[in-house]
Amino acid sequence: MVVVMPDGRRLAVEDRGAPTGRPVFLLHGTPGSRTGPAPRAGVLYRLGVRLITFDRPGYGDSDRNPGRTIGSGAADVAAVADWLGIERFAVVGRSGGAPHALGCAALLRDRVVRAAALVGLAPRGAEGLDWFEGMTASNVREFTVARVGLSAVAASLGAAAAQIRADPAGKIVGLTEEAPESDRRTVSDIGIRRMLLRNFAEGLRHSSDGWVDDVLAFCTDWTFDPAAIKVPTLLWHGENDVFSPVSHARWLRRRIPGAMLRIERGVAHFGALDILPDVLVWLTQD
């Protein structure tokens, strides 16, 4: 479905699972789309979860929102919830979606009941954190280019997106070449690979705009302080993650009052796909 924002922008939204279940917003990774990895319909029905996903601005069929920040994404979530008639909800973000989930928890405290951030990043320039330590070379390059500015990021990611559109499977090959063994095992599953292929192809179908704006948003002021989060918050991270190093989750745990941190040994970035059903159970508890 297409949901129209108060400013006239359109967001492409998926509403699936149990129609009368407890609502949970799942915010996709970077790059990504509303079709990204998620539990199957049967699992959602069994868990009693109504799962809402949408293409962030600039991805898939969602209109771009130039200059958006991590914090500004909370207004989009609230507008989609209003459109669907949902007053209170939980939110979970994976990878690039994790900071956006934290933004919802900080800025929509009267509506978000619980929040989870899986394998996410800390704010760029977080005090006391070596932001790049343990991060794979491709991500270091991507975020370093962001410091040059919009035109440099657009040129770099525009070329990368064109390659993915021509050969989505090549993106997965590139990820597995840099990933630890546990991630390679997860991505070797044919069902996961199909979801990732569909996810990348849909998110970048028209342009690299969403990817560009995500990267710029990660590297500029988030426009909220994680310390403002007061709702129950779960941080989950694989100990061996090289895309979003585990030190970022440890920093967030120190910053967010009362946050629970779960670090799982022997797994890495894509371990968040396996843990998602358990996280949904936690998010929908009374």
Disulfide bonds with the S-S distance in Angstrom:
none
